Amino acid sequence: MDKILKNQRGAILVLVAVMLTGFLALAALVIDIGNMHVVGNELQNAADAGALAGARELVNEDMTINTARVHELADEAAMSNLTGMNGVAIKSIRIGHWTFPNGPFVENNNPYQLIGEPVPDLNSDPDFINAVEVTVSRSDASLAFARMFYPQYQREKTAVAYVGSYPPGTFDQPLAWCRSSVLDNNGNVNCRSFRASNDHDDTGGWTNYAQPCGAEGPNPKTLVCIDGNPRPVFPGGVKLPPGQVNAAFKDFADCWEKNSALDLLKSDGSEGQDKIPDQPWTLTVPVINCNGDKVSSCEEIIGTVTLQVVWISDPGGSLSGKKFPNVPPVFARPGKEPWVRPAGLSDPDAWKAFAEEFKLDGGNAPYNSKQIYVLPSCEFEPASTGMFSGPDQIPVLVR
């Protein structure tokens, strides 16, 4: 028995040596995997920075493509994010077309930018230049044990930055005006008032800016009276909840009422405040296609409109904490004395006088519940120019 035990005394040392070798190999593999992950993150950051920098200078003011500048800035930004990394190379910097929302990216070296086409056509037209793709690679990452599995180890990362969106904060409120409420049959700008209902007499709708339309998004209420759309808005459909969103409308009316810059006159026209808005409220909101006077849950954005709200109907005080007048007691007129409600007129006649004075809906604006009345003069900008023109566009990463 003693002889057998003596013969096995060295076995533990051998076992420990084998296990230690395995532990060391495992530790080396873990370190290698971590190193590969770090390298991947650094490469992705470099690719992202290069694509964003290049896309920011993609289009010149004369609508030519700034090829040389794009390559210069993309290369500079990518390499500046790779400090201390050896063996790094800019594999490619490509200019081309990205079809929103999921691609593909198609390289295109057209020297001139397309403009003036409808947004859906631009979005699917590979001759429309709207993106920069940067691919960065590295082939000498330090590996130990993992080199057995990756003898030709090389990492590369690609990013695509897209120009052709409305940046965050472009739109002031989560409202969308129908085309027919902004442009007349001859294409002339002539804004009509906003109404969203379940009666199919809509002139607009509330939106949460969710894209694509099937995506989840917040209640429009959460987007009222903040710093505009919280994320970029791209070509394609945008989501609109059906009908009037009462909670959003109430908050919108409260935001209007509490804006002290809109309350500069007393009811007799003298200077002062009476907690009733009497100045135009300037807003920029998206314009959507709409089918007649019916707003669907998914509408195409065709441009922007900057308009001036003059009144929000609130009969019975259902929108704010007090009874609100059905007709403005006073309202400012640029270059003229303020309009003051004529004495002795009933509410319907006083409203008719107000609508005629400010030419609301051609002077015949009906007084409806939960309606937003605007001046007919407004500024419309088609999406094909507003989203894509000029070098000051803010690019976003799409891949």
Secondary structure, 3 states (H helix, E strand, C coil): CHHHHHHCCCHHHHHHHHHHHHHHHHHHHHHHHHHHHHHHHHHHHHHHHHHHHHHHCCECCCCEECHHHHHHHHHHHHHHCCCCCCCEEEEEEEEEEECCCCCCEEECCCCECCCCCCHHHHHHCCCCCCEEEEEEEECCCCCCHHHHCCCCCCEEEEEEEECCCECCCCCCCCEEEEHHHCECCCCCECCCCEECCCCCCCCEEECCCCCCCCCCCCCHHHHCCCCCCCCCECCCEEECCCCCCHHHHHHHHHHHHCCHHHCCECCCCCECCCCCCCCCEEEEEEEECCECCECCCEEEEEEEEEEEEEEECCHHHCCCCCCCCCCCCEECCCCCCCEECCCCCCHHHHHHHHHHHCCHHHHCCCCCCCEEEECCCCEEEEHHHHCCCCCCCCCEECC
